[in-house]
Amino acid sequence: MTRAFATLKTLLRRFRASEDGTATLEFVIVFPVFFMFFLMTYENGMISARHVMLERGVDIAVRDVRIGRMPNPTRETLRERICDVAGIIPNCTSQLELEMVRRNPRNWAAVDPVVKCIDRGAAVQPVIEFTNGSNNELLILRVCARFDPMLPTSGIGKAIADSNTSSAAQGSYALVATSAFVVEPFAQ
């Protein structure tokens, strides 16, 4: 028994003194942490890129309405114009909700702070206000786009999917772009 114990003790001492595999051990411990940071950075970058492209699409569509290139916009024509410009939005026409309201700047009434988005759980979408303006009227356009996380099982994507489990969101997140503009007097 003592001989076996001495042999075991010698083996343990040699194992503890050996430096073979230390780089592998460090890699196994550190790599998952850095890879998780990479995945979170990628997801965050995609969220930012989608938001920038949504804002750009809204700005260009609003400019077309404001200068008269699109004199009587409908919800569908604005949605198509935004989607044409914002090319990286997946399923753009079915995931965009538009709300356009007219406001009097001299008798201001606040816009509802709750932004209306696509309800993925509803068979029929609720009616949302969309009012065209004429020359010199102040309009506020709010656009809400729903997106699924690129990596729904890791990092930020998992946090998004876990926190948005309602039937309206179904694991997605919403990005909102808002623009206020006055229709230029292009027609009499």
N, C-alpha and C positions, 0 to 999 in steps of 0.2 A: 504494500500500500504506500509506503513512504517513497519507494522507487518510482511509482506511477505519479505520485504527487510531485516529486522533484522533476520528473520529465515534463509534466504539465506546467510547472512553474517556469522551467527553462523555455518552453515553447511560448508561453505568455510574455516573457521578458523579451524574446527575440521578435515577437509580433509587435510589441509596443515600441521597440527600438527601430524597427524597419520603417523606411520611408517610401516603400513601393506603393503606388496607387494614391499618393496624397493629392496629386493634381486631379485625378478622376473624382476623388471624394469632394474636393472643392467645387469642381464643375457640377456635380450632381446636386450640391446644395445651392449654388448660386445661380445656375442656368434657369431654373423655373421662375425665379424672381425677376430676372432680367427679361425673360420671354414674356412674362405677364405684363411688365411695363411696356414692352413693344406692342403687344396686342391692345392695351389700353390707349397707347398713343395712336395706333392705327384707327381705332374706333373713334377717338376724339377728332382726329383729322378728317374722317369721313363726315362726321356731324358738322364740323366747321365748313367743309367744302360744300356740303348740301345747303347749309344755311346761306352761304355767300351766293351760291347760284340761284337760290330762291329769291333772295333780295335783288339780285341783278335782273332776274326775269320780271319781278314786280316793277322795278324802276323803269325798265324799257317799255313794258306794257302801259304803265301810267304815262310815260312820255308820249306814246302814240295816242292815247286818249286826250291828253292835255293839249297837244298841238293840232288835233283834228284829223290825224291820219286814220283814227278809228272813231268816227263821229258818234255812233250809237252803239256802244259796246254792249254785248250780252254777256251773261256769265260764261257761256261756252266759248265765245270768241276771245275773251280775256284769258280764260283758262288755257286755251290752245296757244295763245301768244306767249304766255308765261312758260308753258312747257316747251315751246320751240326754243326759247332762249336758254332756259335752265335745263341743259341736256342731260345732267347726271342724276336727275330725279327719277327713280324707277316707278313705273306705273303712274306717271305724273297725272294724267287726266282723271284717273279714278281716285287719287289720293289727295287732291287739292279741293279745298272748300273756300269760296270767296264770299266776302260780305262787303257791300259798298253802301254807305249811308251818306245822305246829304246833311250838312250842318250849316246853320246860320252863324257866321262869326260875330255878329252884333248881338245875338241873343243865344249865347252858347248853351248847349245841352250836352252833357258828357256822354261819351260812347260807353256802352255796356262793357265793363272790364273783363267779362268772361268771353273769351274768343271761342267761336264755334268751329269745331273740326268735324271731319268725317267720323261718323259713328260706325265702326266696323261690325258692331253687333246688331244693327238695325237693318231690316230688309228694305225699308223706305227711309230716305234721309229727310229730316225735318226741313221746312221751308225757312230759308235765311234771307234777310232783307238784302235786296240788290236794286238800288235806285239809281238810274242814270241822272246826270245833271246836264244843265244847259249852260250857255255862255256865262262866265263869271260866277259860277256857283262853286262853293267849297265842298269837296267830296273826300271821304275817308274810305280807303280800301284796305281791308285786312284779309290776308291770305294765310290759311293754315294748311300745312302739308304733314301727312302722317308717314312715318318711315319705320321699317323694321331694322333693328340693330344688325350690323354686318356680322358680328361675332356674338350671338346671343347667349353663349355658354361661358363667356370669360369676361372678367373685369367690368368695364363700364357697360358693355352690352348686357351682361347678366344682371347688373343693378337696374338697368332700364327695364328689362323684361320682367324682373321680379317686382318692381314697384308699380308697373302699369298693367295690372291683371284685370282691370274692369272690362266689361264686355265692349265698351266703346273703343278702348285702346288695344286690347288683345296683345299686350306685350310690345306695342310700338311706342314711339315718342313723337311729339308734335313740334314742328318748327313754325314760327309765326313771322310774317313780314307785314309791316304796316306802312302805308303811304298816304299822306294828305296832299291834295292838289286842288288847284282852281282851274276849271276848264277855260282855256283861252277863247277870246271872242273870234272864232274862225268862221262863223256863219251867222247870218242875220235872220 
